[in-house]
Structures are given as C-alpha cells and as structure tokens.
Amino acid sequence: MKKEIFNMKKEIFNWKWRLHQAGVTQKEFCQRFGFAEGLFSDWVRGRKQPKYSSIDKVESALKELGV
C-alpha cells in the first residue's frame, strides 16, 4: 500500500511538469477541463489527495493535451 501511495504522489507531482511541457498554466487547464483551481493546486502541492476517479480524469485531460 505504501508503494502505491508513493507512486500516486509521484504521478501527481508530475502533473505540474506535464502542464509546463504542454505550455498550459494550471488556471488554463482547470478552466478548460472543469477542475476547481484551488483543489487542483492542493493536489499538486500535496495538501490534499485526489480520489482515484479524479486522477483518471486529470490523466485523460493531460493525454488530450498530448503530454
């Protein structure tokens, strides 16, 4: 279980880098794909942990951006 949580945190930390690679700000990403900006920021900063369904939604959106 600890390894799974570590991998999830690593994946979430990667979101910020992937947005940078796509040339999209967190604000633009959230507006385009319907995420609350504050909540998304909390996820990236490790303040809150997203649900698995939210992780899937973010991953799908990032893939749509090509990253």
Steps between C-alpha positions, in 0.01 A plus 500: 500500500781745584659442160166569329459828690859601418444431130177698507671799664781481245243494218316800644826695539563427131180679400658842549794405277268358232295821498822693454594271209160569341541875548186521710460666839314329783230767468453438127497124555240522776275731300522287187434167671271606785720461807485735796825698495552495876437129527732420210769715661453313829548169317819614328642643823413186697257674733214272398485164331271464198258211458598235250221615270645853504846364422356319199324817384820708529703234318245492216509878473881504492499236227258718305763775523757258364710463814 
